Each structure stands twice: as C-alpha cells, then as structure tokens.
C-alpha cells in the first residue's frame, strides 16, 4: 500500500487503528461521520484541529486499503 503522509498507524495510539497523524481521531470515525450524513465542514466544526485535507486523506486511505482486499466467491475461487 502506498504511504499516506497524514495517516499514522502506531500500536500505542488507539490500539493501532489508523488515525490522523498527531491526533487520536481514527479514519473509521471520520468515515462513519461521513456515512452518517455529516459534511466535512460539520466534522471540522466538531474537531477544529482537523483540516479538509485530513478528511480527504482518510477517504483515500480507506479506498487504498479496500483496493488490496481479496474477493472470495462462495465457490472458494478468488477474484
């Protein structure tokens, strides 16, 4: 997976979940807020130390992570 400058994975921070570097805000939290209908501006209002680039980085990280996922069909064959 490519390097994401704004994302940090450290076992001592949030149990090793990917976070926005220098925070304890997980990529998962940002994605859940977006999925729940919050706008990036609303998320930034809740977490003023975040920037729009952090939210976009969380989305890019998730997309790159899912790109690496293997798909296994019911028959057991892989895509």
Rosetta blueprint (number, residue, H / E / L):
1 X L
2 X L
3 X L
4 X L
5 X L
6 X L
7 X E
8 X E
9 X L
10 X L
11 X L
12 X L
13 X L
14 X H
15 X H
16 X H
17 X L
18 X L
19 X E
20 X E
21 X L
22 X L
23 X L
24 X L
25 X L
26 X E
27 X H
28 X H
29 X H
30 X H
31 X H
32 X H
33 X H
34 X H
35 X H
36 X L
37 X L
38 X L
39 X L
40 X H
41 X H
42 X H
43 X H
44 X H
45 X H
46 X H
47 X L
48 X L
49 X L
50 X L
51 X L
52 X H
53 X H
54 X H
55 X H
56 X H
57 X H
58 X H
59 X H
60 X H
61 X H
62 X H
63 X H
64 X H
65 X H
66 X H
67 X H
68 X L
69 X L
70 X L
71 X L
72 X E
73 X L
74 X L
75 X L
76 X L
77 X L
78 X E
79 X L
